[in-house]
């Protein structure tokens, strides 16, 4: 019954037709979703400490604001009858998504690099060994930066005018989720660049030529894709991405120098999709 659901086997060199690529994509997405559902179900049983953990950025920001302006009025609200349940559900999903990152990162790797045979396990371990810590580090940085962004934005509230800042819990959770995922996924950039270099798709000279535009793009990304919209979060995202881009460029330059032919044994033509 599950034979039609399993990912199709590629031909010689891992080549597949467009239909087979779509079937494999379906398989990778479903496996990732199942993993997230399982981890989210486990996290739902611990929703109270998880909600406290999620609210830490707000508590830190409110403490910083009240230290500067004791008369500031801040209040967290949860509107609607089903809002408490949806809050707990969304918190569990956020934690489940992060906890399942080894699963969906591996599925991402398996879909992007289908042509590996002898070296598949070795390079998969290297990919996961680099991408999982980077994703978690990016997510942790976004979580740590968020209180500074919140306190900066709320500090613009006029003093002494009786204005109360109401924070909707579900809206705040959505903001936190987007910020954490944005930082986490962005920190995967050096791994993606190095992998593309090792499969022969990208050269270090191309990275060097695009460096200034990449740095400009990082700051644009930090300004427009950052949900909080504050300059602190923007720089906190753009500066590490710039440093990691430069590090990835040096790694790619060393690889190009030591390996004129890609060391993974992958022909770039393997990534071409045959449309049938």
C-alpha positions in Angstrom: 0.0 0.0 0.0 2.9 2.3 0.7 4.9 1.4 -2.4 3.4 4.3 -4.3 4.3 6.7 -1.5 8.0 5.8 -1.2 10.4 8.1 -3.0 11.2 6.9 -6.5 14.7 5.6 -7.2 16.8 7.7 -9.5 18.4 6.4 -12.6 22.1 6.2 -13.3 23.8 9.1 -11.4 20.6 9.9 -9.5 18.8 11.4 -12.5 15.0 11.6 -12.3 12.1 12.8 -14.4 10.1 15.9 -13.3 7.3 13.7 -12.1 9.7 11.6 -10.0 11.2 14.8 -8.5 7.7 15.9 -7.5 6.9 12.5 -5.9 10.2 12.6 -4.0 9.3 16.2 -2.8 5.9 14.9 -1.6 7.6 12.1 0.3 10.2 14.5 2.0 7.5 17.0 3.0 5.2 14.3 4.5 8.0 12.7 6.5 9.0 16.2 7.8 5.4 17.0 8.7 4.9 13.7 10.5 8.1 14.4 12.5 6.9 17.8 13.5 3.5 16.5 14.5 5.1 13.9 16.8 7.4 16.3 18.5 4.6 18.9 18.8 2.4 16.3 20.4 5.1 15.6 23.0 5.6 19.3 23.6 1.9 19.9 24.1 2.1 17.9 27.4 4.5 20.5 28.7 2.7 23.6 27.5 2.9 25.6 30.8 6.7 25.8 31.1 6.9 26.2 27.4 4.5 29.2 27.5 6.7 30.7 30.2 9.8 30.1 28.0 8.1 31.7 25.0 7.1 34.8 27.1 10.6 35.4 28.3 11.5 38.0 25.6 8.4 40.0 26.5 9.1 39.8 30.3 12.7 41.0 29.7 11.5 43.8 27.4 8.8 45.0 29.9 11.3 44.9 32.8 13.7 47.1 30.8 10.9 49.5 29.9 9.6 49.8 33.5 13.2 50.3 34.7 13.4 53.4 32.5 9.8 54.5 32.9 8.0 53.2 36.0 4.7 54.8 34.8 4.6 52.7 31.5 1.5 50.7 31.2 2.0 47.2 29.6 -0.6 44.4 29.5 -0.8 41.0 27.8 -4.2 40.0 26.6 -5.6 36.7 25.2 -8.8 37.5 23.3 -11.5 34.9 22.3 -12.9 31.8 23.8 -10.6 29.4 21.9 -7.6 31.7 22.2 -6.0 29.9 25.2 -6.2 26.5 23.4 -4.8 27.9 20.2 -2.0 29.6 22.1 -1.0 26.3 23.7 -1.3 24.5 20.3 0.9 27.1 18.5 3.5 27.0 21.3 3.7 23.2 20.9 4.0 23.5 17.2 6.8 26.0 17.5 8.7 23.8 19.9 8.0 20.7 17.8 9.3 22.4 14.6 12.5 23.3 16.3 12.9 19.9 18.0 12.3 18.1 14.7 15.0 20.1 12.8 17.3 17.0 12.5 14.6 15.2 10.6 13.5 17.9 8.2 17.1 19.1 7.6 18.0 15.6 6.6 15.0 15.4 4.3 16.1 18.7 2.8 19.6 17.3 2.3 18.3 14.1 0.7 16.2 16.1 -1.8 18.9 18.6 -2.8 21.7 16.1 -3.2 20.1 12.9 -4.7 23.2 11.6 -6.6 25.3 10.5 -3.7 26.0 6.7 -3.5 29.2 5.7 -1.8 29.8 9.0 0.0 26.1 9.6 0.9 26.3 8.8 4.6 29.6 10.6 5.2 28.4 13.8 3.6 25.0 13.6 5.1 26.6 13.4 8.6 28.8 16.4 7.7 25.8 18.4 6.5 23.7 17.7 9.6 26.7 18.2 11.8 27.1 21.7 10.5 23.5 22.7 9.8 21.8 21.6 13.0 24.1 23.7 15.3 23.9 26.7 12.9 20.1 26.5 12.8 19.8 26.3 16.6 22.4 29.0 17.0 20.5 31.3 14.7 17.2 30.5 16.4 18.8 31.2 19.8 20.2 34.5 18.6 16.7 35.5 17.3 15.2 34.6 20.7 17.9 36.6 22.5 17.6 39.6 20.3 13.8 39.9 20.4 13.6 41.6 23.9 15.8 44.4 22.7 13.7 44.9 19.6 10.5 44.9 21.6 11.8 47.3 24.3 13.0 49.7 21.6 9.7 49.7 19.7 7.6 50.1 22.9 9.9 52.9 24.2 8.3 55.2 21.6 5.1 55.3 23.6 4.6 58.8 24.9 5.0 59.2 28.7 2.3 60.5 31.0 -0.6 60.2 28.5 -2.3 57.2 30.0 -1.6 55.1 26.9 -1.6 51.3 27.6 0.3 48.9 25.3 -1.8 45.8 24.8 0.0 42.8 23.5 -2.1 40.0 22.0 -0.5 36.7 22.9 -1.1 34.9 19.7 0.1 37.9 17.6 3.2 37.9 19.8 3.8 34.2 19.3 3.5 34.6 15.5 6.0 37.4 15.7 8.4 35.3 17.7 8.0 32.3 15.5 8.8 34.3 12.3 11.8 35.9 13.9 13.3 32.7 15.4 12.8 30.8 12.1 14.2 33.7 10.1 17.4 33.7 12.1 17.6 29.9 12.2 17.1 29.4 8.4 19.4 32.3 7.5 22.2 30.8 9.5 22.1 27.8 7.1 23.5 30.0 4.4 27.2 29.0 4.7 26.3 25.3 4.6 24.3 25.8 1.4 27.1 27.8 -0.2 29.8 25.2 0.7 27.6 22.3 -0.6 26.9 24.1 -3.9 30.7 24.7 -4.2 31.5 21.0 -3.5 29.0 19.8 -6.1 30.6 22.1 -8.7 27.6 24.4 -9.0 29.2 27.5 -7.4 32.8 28.7 -7.4 34.7 30.8 -4.9 35.3 33.5 -7.6 31.6 33.8 -8.0 31.1 34.4 -4.3 33.9 37.0 -4.3 32.3 38.8 -7.2 28.9 38.9 -5.5 30.2 39.7 -2.0 29.2 43.4 -1.9 25.8 42.6 -3.3 25.3 39.8 -0.9 26.2 42.0 2.1 23.8 44.6 0.8 21.1 41.9 0.5 21.7 40.8 4.1 20.9 44.2 5.4 17.9 44.5 3.1 16.7 41.1 4.4 17.2 42.1 8.0 15.2 45.3 7.4 12.3 44.0 5.5 12.0 40.3 6.4 12.5 41.0 10.1 9.0 41.1 11.6 9.9 43.4 14.5 11.4 46.0 12.1 13.9 47.4 14.6 17.5 48.2 13.6 19.0 46.1 16.4 17.4 42.9 15.1 18.4 43.9 11.5 22.0 44.3 12.4 22.0 41.2 14.6 20.9 39.2 11.5 23.0 41.0 8.8 26.3 41.1 10.6 26.5 37.3 11.4 25.4 36.5 7.9 28.1 38.7 6.5 30.8 37.0 8.6 29.5 33.6 7.7 29.4 34.5 4.0 33.1 35.5 4.2 34.0 32.3 6.0 32.1 30.2 3.4 34.0 32.1 0.7 37.4 31.1 2.2 36.3 27.5 2.6 35.2 27.4 -1.0 38.4 29.1 -2.1 40.5 26.4 -0.3 38.3 23.7 -1.8 38.7 25.0 -5.3 42.4 25.2 -4.9 42.8 21.7 -3.4 40.2 19.9 -5.5 40.0 21.0 -9.1 37.3 18.3 -9.5 34.6 18.2 -6.9 35.5 15.8 -4.1 32.0 14.5 -3.7 32.1 12.8 -7.1 29.0 14.5 -8.3 28.5 15.6 -11.9 26.7 19.0 -12.0 24.6 17.5 -14.9 23.0 15.2 -12.3 21.0 18.2 -11.1 19.3 18.7 -14.4 15.7 17.8 -14.5 14.4 15.8 -17.4 10.9 16.8 -18.4 8.9 14.0 -19.8 
